[in-house]
Amino acid sequence: MKKILAFCLALLLTGCLQACASEQGIPAPEKPIPEAEQAVPGTEEAIPEMTDTPFVYETVSAGEMTLLSINVRKADAHLLRCGDTAYLVDTGTSDSIDQLVGVLEGQGITRLDGVIVTHTHKDHAGGLKKLLKSGITVDRIYASAYYNTDEEDHPAVKALKKNDGELTWISGGDTLPFGEGSLRVIGPIARDPEKENNNSLVLLASAGGGTLLLTGDMEFPEEASLIRAGLMPHADVIKIGNHGEDDATSTDLIRTVTPSLAVISTNTEDEPDTPSPRVMKLLETWNVKVLQTQDTENGVLVTFRNGEILTELL
């Protein structure tokens, strides 16, 4: 009987202690993170907690915005304009500089408010040095604040060693002047030490009643980091990341952005697996119209005007 009474008293005492601990706010053991929410190896710092309330970006109705995605083969160079403001987002390769400069001059470009270098790869930054010597005035160079080279080896820094110009490092949360429109830097929000593509600048431009998402070579991990942080916006038009390769453009990205038009800058002769059949099927499933620079002589022109989106192959 004494043993039974002692056992009951022990149980009662344990319950009281647990209740006291609960009332004093002693934390419960942490639950393991579900596999679907764990960070991708090598990008842990870039993947914040999931949010159910993504930030809503305002669509600017004023002005007119144009995007000319220039055919520089399997590379990126995009002329972005609103009113008198003009940016070149990436510069193609060194080999494609004649095509790039020819198209810019054909568009009446003698001065650029800025050249935006999304990341350090040669098919995005390779034409920068020659562009600065082309006679087209460049007011400022903007480059991703996150990169995996030494600063002195960054293509923007190297290009400015023998050319006059200003360099500004930018990342998620920054804004750039864009006439009557809006130009926001959505990402990156942290450095990926393993994949330079995931340090790409991601830009959201808005004017003329429409929105445009430029993604550099953003792959799945950077996509996930921005979606989890609630920063990935809706956009009417998306420039598909990494030339349409299979390591970018997830279902979650298209579901979040819900674009009506996608532009792919690539050349199948240079890179036979671009665009990826998976990416093309995904865009078809979501009823996204696709235009490719390789189907043009000079590029794909997209115009945002009074809430309408007009396209032309040049």
C-alpha positions in Angstrom: 0.0 0.0 0.0 2.9 2.4 0.9 4.5 1.7 -2.5 1.2 2.6 -4.3 0.8 5.8 -2.3 4.4 6.8 -3.0 3.9 6.1 -6.8 0.7 8.3 -6.8 2.4 11.1 -5.0 5.3 11.0 -7.5 2.9 11.2 -10.4 1.1 14.1 -8.7 4.3 16.0 -8.1 5.5 15.5 -11.7 2.2 16.9 -13.0 2.6 19.9 -10.8 6.1 20.6 -11.9 5.2 20.3 -15.6 2.3 22.8 -15.1 4.6 25.2 -13.3 7.1 25.0 -16.1 4.4 25.6 -18.7 3.2 28.7 -16.8 6.7 30.1 -16.6 7.1 29.9 -20.4 9.8 27.2 -20.5 10.0 26.3 -24.2 9.0 23.0 -25.6 11.6 21.0 -27.5 11.9 22.3 -31.1 10.3 20.2 -33.8 12.4 19.0 -36.7 12.1 21.0 -39.9 10.0 19.2 -42.4 12.1 18.0 -45.4 10.2 20.2 -47.8 11.2 23.3 -45.8 14.8 22.5 -45.3 17.5 24.6 -47.1 19.1 23.4 -50.2 22.7 22.4 -49.4 25.1 25.3 -49.8 22.4 28.0 -49.8 21.2 27.7 -46.2 21.6 31.4 -45.5 19.6 32.3 -48.6 16.4 30.5 -47.6 14.3 32.2 -44.9 11.2 31.0 -43.2 8.1 30.5 -45.4 5.6 33.3 -45.3 1.9 33.2 -46.1 1.7 36.9 -46.8 3.8 37.8 -49.8 4.6 41.5 -50.3 2.3 43.2 -52.9 4.1 45.5 -55.3 2.3 48.4 -56.8 1.7 48.4 -60.6 2.6 51.8 -62.1 0.0 52.9 -64.6 1.9 56.0 -65.7 4.4 56.2 -68.6 5.3 53.6 -71.2 7.8 50.8 -70.7 9.6 48.8 -73.3 11.9 45.8 -73.1 14.1 44.8 -76.0 15.6 41.4 -75.4 18.5 41.5 -77.9 19.6 38.5 -79.9 23.1 37.9 -78.6 22.9 34.1 -79.1 23.1 32.1 -75.9 23.7 35.2 -73.7 21.7 38.0 -72.1 21.4 41.7 -73.1 18.1 43.5 -72.4 17.4 47.2 -73.2 14.9 48.5 -70.6 13.3 51.9 -71.1 10.7 54.2 -69.5 10.4 57.7 -70.8 13.9 59.1 -71.2 15.4 56.5 -68.8 17.3 53.6 -70.4 19.1 50.7 -68.8 21.0 47.8 -70.4 20.6 44.7 -68.2 23.6 42.5 -69.0 25.9 42.9 -72.0 26.1 39.6 -73.8 29.5 38.1 -74.5 32.7 39.7 -75.8 32.0 38.0 -79.2 28.5 39.5 -79.5 29.5 43.1 -78.9 29.1 44.2 -82.5 25.5 42.8 -82.6 24.8 44.5 -79.3 26.1 47.9 -80.2 24.5 47.8 -83.6 21.1 47.1 -82.1 21.5 49.8 -79.5 22.5 52.4 -82.1 19.6 51.3 -84.3 17.3 52.1 -81.3 18.8 55.6 -81.1 20.8 54.8 -78.0 23.7 57.1 -77.5 23.6 57.2 -73.7 22.5 54.7 -71.0 21.5 55.7 -67.5 23.0 52.5 -66.3 24.3 49.1 -67.2 23.1 46.4 -64.8 25.3 43.4 -64.5 23.2 40.6 -62.9 26.2 38.4 -62.2 29.8 37.7 -63.2 29.4 35.1 -65.9 30.9 35.9 -69.3 27.6 35.4 -71.2 26.1 38.3 -69.1 29.1 40.5 -68.4 31.5 39.6 -71.2 30.6 42.6 -73.4 31.0 45.2 -70.7 34.5 46.3 -71.3 34.0 46.7 -75.1 30.7 48.5 -74.5 32.4 51.1 -72.5 34.8 51.7 -75.4 32.0 51.8 -78.0 31.1 55.5 -77.8 27.8 54.9 -76.0 27.9 56.9 -72.7 27.2 54.9 -69.6 26.4 57.0 -66.6 26.8 54.2 -64.0 27.3 50.5 -63.6 25.2 48.5 -61.2 26.3 45.0 -60.1 25.1 42.4 -57.6 26.5 42.9 -54.2 26.8 39.1 -53.8 29.5 37.3 -55.9 32.0 34.6 -55.5 35.1 36.1 -57.1 37.6 38.5 -55.5 36.5 42.1 -55.9 39.4 42.9 -58.1 38.4 40.1 -60.5 34.8 41.2 -60.8 34.1 42.0 -64.5 32.6 45.4 -63.5 35.7 46.4 -61.5 38.0 45.2 -64.2 36.1 47.1 -66.9 36.4 50.3 -65.0 40.2 50.1 -64.5 40.8 51.7 -67.9 37.4 53.4 -68.4 35.7 56.3 -66.6 32.6 55.4 -64.7 30.8 54.8 -61.4 30.0 51.4 -59.8 27.2 50.8 -57.4 26.7 47.4 -55.7 23.0 46.5 -55.3 20.9 43.7 -53.8 17.4 42.9 -52.7 15.5 45.9 -51.3 17.2 48.5 -53.4 15.4 50.7 -56.0 16.7 52.5 -59.1 15.3 55.6 -60.8 13.1 54.7 -63.7 11.3 57.8 -65.1 7.6 57.6 -64.3 7.9 53.9 -63.6 9.3 51.8 -60.8 12.4 49.6 -60.8 13.0 47.4 -57.7 15.7 44.9 -56.9 13.9 41.8 -55.5 17.0 39.7 -55.1 19.5 38.3 -54.2 18.9 38.5 -50.5 22.0 36.5 -49.5 25.1 35.0 -51.2 25.2 31.5 -52.6 28.8 30.4 -52.1 28.5 27.5 -54.5 26.5 28.7 -57.5 27.2 32.1 -59.0 23.9 31.9 -60.9 22.0 32.1 -57.6 23.7 35.5 -56.9 21.9 37.0 -59.9 20.1 40.3 -59.6 16.3 39.8 -59.9 14.5 43.0 -61.0 10.9 44.0 -61.1 10.0 46.9 -63.4 6.6 48.5 -63.6 5.2 51.2 -65.9 2.5 51.5 -68.5 0.1 49.5 -66.4 2.2 46.3 -66.5 5.0 44.5 -64.7 8.1 42.8 -65.8 10.4 40.3 -64.0 14.0 40.0 -65.1 15.8 37.0 -63.5 19.4 36.8 -64.7 20.5 33.2 -64.4 18.5 32.5 -61.2 18.2 28.8 -60.5 15.9 26.8 -58.2 17.6 27.8 -54.8 17.3 31.5 -55.4 13.8 31.1 -56.7 13.0 29.2 -53.4 14.6 31.8 -51.2 12.6 34.7 -52.7 9.3 32.7 -52.7 9.9 31.6 -49.0 10.6 35.2 -48.0 7.4 36.4 -49.7 9.3 38.6 -52.1 8.5 37.0 -55.4 5.9 39.1 -57.1 3.3 38.6 -59.8 4.5 39.9 -63.1 2.8 40.1 -66.5 6.0 39.2 -68.3 9.0 37.1 -67.1 12.4 36.8 -68.6 13.1 33.1 -68.1 16.2 32.4 -65.9 19.4 30.7 -67.1 18.4 30.6 -70.8 15.6 28.1 -70.1 17.9 25.4 -68.8 16.4 22.6 -66.7 17.9 23.8 -63.4 15.7 26.9 -63.3 12.0 27.9 -63.7 10.2 25.8 -61.1 6.5 25.1 -61.0 6.4 27.2 -57.8 8.0 30.1 -59.6 5.4 30.1 -62.4 2.6 29.5 -59.9 3.7 32.5 -57.9 4.5 34.9 -60.7 1.6 33.9 -63.0 2.9 35.5 -66.1 1.1 35.7 -69.4 4.3 36.1 -71.5 7.8 34.6 -71.2 10.9 35.7 -73.0 13.8 33.3 -73.4 17.2 34.5 -74.4 19.2 31.6 -75.9 20.5 29.9 -79.0 20.0 26.1 -79.4 23.1 25.8 -81.6 25.2 27.2 -78.8 23.5 25.2 -76.1 21.4 22.3 -77.4 19.5 21.7 -74.2 18.1 25.2 -74.1 15.3 25.8 -73.8 14.6 22.7 -71.7 11.6 20.6 -72.8 10.4 20.6 -69.2 10.4 24.4 -69.1 8.6 24.7 -72.4 6.0 22.1 -71.2 5.6 23.9 -67.9 4.9 27.2 -69.6 2.5 25.6 -72.0 0.6 24.0 -69.1 0.2 27.4 -67.4 -0.9 29.0 -70.7 2.2 31.3 -70.9 3.0 32.6 -74.4 6.8 32.1 -75.2 9.0 34.3 -77.4 12.6 33.4 -78.0 15.4 35.8 -79.1 16.9 33.1 -81.4 13.7 33.4 -83.6 14.6 37.0 -84.4 17.3 38.9 -86.2 17.7 41.6 -83.6 15.5 40.7 -80.6 12.1 40.5 -79.0 10.4 43.9 -78.3 7.7 44.0 -75.5 5.8 47.3 -75.0 3.7 48.1 -71.9 1.2 50.9 -72.7 -2.1 51.8 -70.9 -2.4 48.3 -69.5 -1.8 46.6 -72.8 1.2 44.4 -73.7 2.3 44.5 -77.3 5.0 42.3 -78.8 7.1 42.4 -81.9 9.9 40.3 -83.3 12.6 42.6 -84.7 
